[in-house]
Amino acid sequence: MKVLIVDDEKLALSRLKRILTEEGISDITECNNPIDAIKEFSKSKFDVVFLDISMPTMTGL
């Protein structure tokens, strides 16, 4: 399973990555801002995307 995590808080990114890794998911891409996430999303297909709803430059919605 290929997962993208987008959050502007480093602690939230690392916590979610740790939880997913403990569940056996190893293909995880992290982005700390929505602009980088859009670039990653356009390069690859993801099975699941976790988005922070409230970020400084753009919402996760």
C-alpha positions in Angstrom: 0.0 0.0 0.0 1.3 3.4 -1.0 0.5 6.2 1.5 1.0 10.0 1.4 1.0 12.0 4.7 0.6 15.8 4.6 0.9 17.8 7.8 2.7 21.0 8.7 3.4 19.7 12.2 6.6 17.6 12.3 5.4 15.7 15.4 2.1 14.7 13.8 3.9 13.5 10.7 6.3 11.3 12.7 3.6 9.9 14.9 1.4 8.9 12.0 4.3 7.4 10.1 5.3 5.4 13.2 1.7 4.1 13.6 1.5 3.1 9.9 5.0 1.4 10.1 3.9 -0.6 13.1 0.9 -1.8 11.0 3.3 -3.1 8.3 3.1 -0.2 5.8 6.5 0.7 4.5 5.8 2.8 1.4 5.1 6.1 3.0 5.8 9.6 1.6 5.7 12.6 3.9 5.2 16.2 3.0 5.1 19.1 5.4 3.3 21.5 3.1 0.5 21.2 0.6 2.5 22.5 -2.3 5.0 19.7 -2.0 2.1 17.2 -1.6 0.6 18.4 -4.9 3.9 17.8 -6.6 4.2 14.3 -5.1 0.6 13.5 -6.0 1.1 14.5 -9.6 4.2 12.2 -9.8 2.8 9.1 -8.2 -0.5 7.3 -7.4 -1.3 6.8 -3.8 -3.7 4.3 -2.2 -4.4 6.5 0.8 -3.7 10.1 1.6 -3.8 11.6 5.1 -4.3 15.4 5.0 -4.1 18.0 7.7 -7.2 20.1 7.3 -5.7 23.3 8.7 -2.4 24.4 7.2 -1.0 27.9 6.7 -1.0 28.2 2.9 -3.9 25.9 1.9 -6.4 23.6 3.6 -6.3 19.9 3.3 -9.8 20.0 1.8 
